[in-house]
Amino acid sequence: MKTALVILVCLFPAAALRCELGLSTKANSGTLGNITCPDNNQVCFSAQCTYGNIEPYNTASLKGCGGALTCWQMNFACKELHGSSLRSVSCKECDTDYCNL
C-alpha cells in the first residue's frame, strides 16, 4: 500500500547548502496542495521519494522553495528521511499556477 506524506521543506539560499526539515508533517490524501514562496526570486519545487524494501514501494512527497540547488537539496532530504531504504527520487519545478507563485 502506498503512503503519501507531505513535508514542507524550508530550503535556504543555495550558498548556504542547508535544508531544514520538520516544519510541518501531515498525512495527505495524495494531492500536494499549493505552496507560496516567501521570496519572489525563489522557485517552488516538488519531489517524490520512493522507498521501502517490499513492492509496491512507498512514496513521500516533499515541497519547498529555493534556488538552483533545490532538487539537489530535495534528494539529500529524501536520503536523510529514508536512508538505505530509498529507491529513487524524482524532482521537478512546480507549475507556477499550481504553486501559487
PyMOL commands that set and color helices and strands:
alter all, ss='L'
color gray80, all
select helices_A, chain A and resi 14-16+70-85
alter helices_A, ss='H'
color red, helices_A
select strands_A, chain A and resi 5-11+19-27+43-51+58-66+86-93
alter strands_A, ss='S'
color yellow, strands_A
deselect
rebuild
show_as cartoon
